[in-house]
Structures are given as C-alpha cells and as structure tokens.
Amino acid sequence: NAFVETVTMGAVALRSPASAPAPAPVFYTKEFIETYGGDKDKIASPQATPAAELERPSVPEADLKERERLRILAELRAEELGAAEAAAQRIGSWAHELQKRSVPCLAEQQEVERCYASPPGGDQLRCGPAVDAYVRCAKA
C-alpha cells in the first residue's frame, strides 16, 4: 500500500508514508540566549535556520563531568595556593620579628645553666643565688 490508513473514532485518514513533515524550526530570544548562554553572534532571526546549524556535536556526559571536575580542582588549588602564600608571608614576618629581639636575661640564664652543669662543690643547691638573680631579672 502506498498510503497508510488511520482510523480514529470512526474517521478515516489517508496519508503518504514518504511525506513526513519537516521538524519545526526553534527560535530563541536574545534574553534566553543571554540567560542560558550560547553563541551571541548566532541569535536566531525570524528566517528559518538550517537543521545542520542547530545541531551541535554531542559531548559525552563523562567528558563534561571530567571537565567540570578539573575546573573545580583548579579553582581549589588556586585558592589554597593563595592561602598558603599568605600564611607563609605572615609566618615569615613573625619569624623575622622574633629574630630581631634579644633574649632577655641572657647572662643570668647562662650563669644558671653553667652552675647546674658543674655545681660548686658538686651540690646543685649552691646554685640558689644564680637562680634567684635569674628570677629577679625575669620578673623585672
């Protein structure tokens, strides 16, 4: 049969199988393109756009997910690098300030260490005056 017969609610319709209707063209407004992205140079005009221009090559979903994952990782790395550089700068400044300071009561501390290392007469209790001098200096 060259024609296909369709019966719907008692009515008979005849149509040719070769005359399938062409798909209707789809038009997008400038607002739609600006909101949801796309090529701004190819905003649809009132004239019909060929079907070849409307179809974009499909990218597998796995590739899209991988690209998004890599983009997010790159952003995180950049943020972490910035935070690490700021922390390194802060710690470097702090260390420099500490190195510029002199140790308070250094002479008294060294005297206590020398006394405990070799106490007079072998008795560490005789280091009491050196320790007292160090404590007085530390409290001042």
ABEGO torsion letter per residue (X at the ends): XABBBBBBGGBBBBBBAABBBBBBBBBBBAAAAAAAEEBAAABBBABBBBAAAABBBBBBAAAAAAAAAAAAAAAAAAAAAAAAAAAAAAAAAAAAAAAABBBBGAAAAAAAAAAAABBBGGBAAAAAAAAAAAAAAAAX
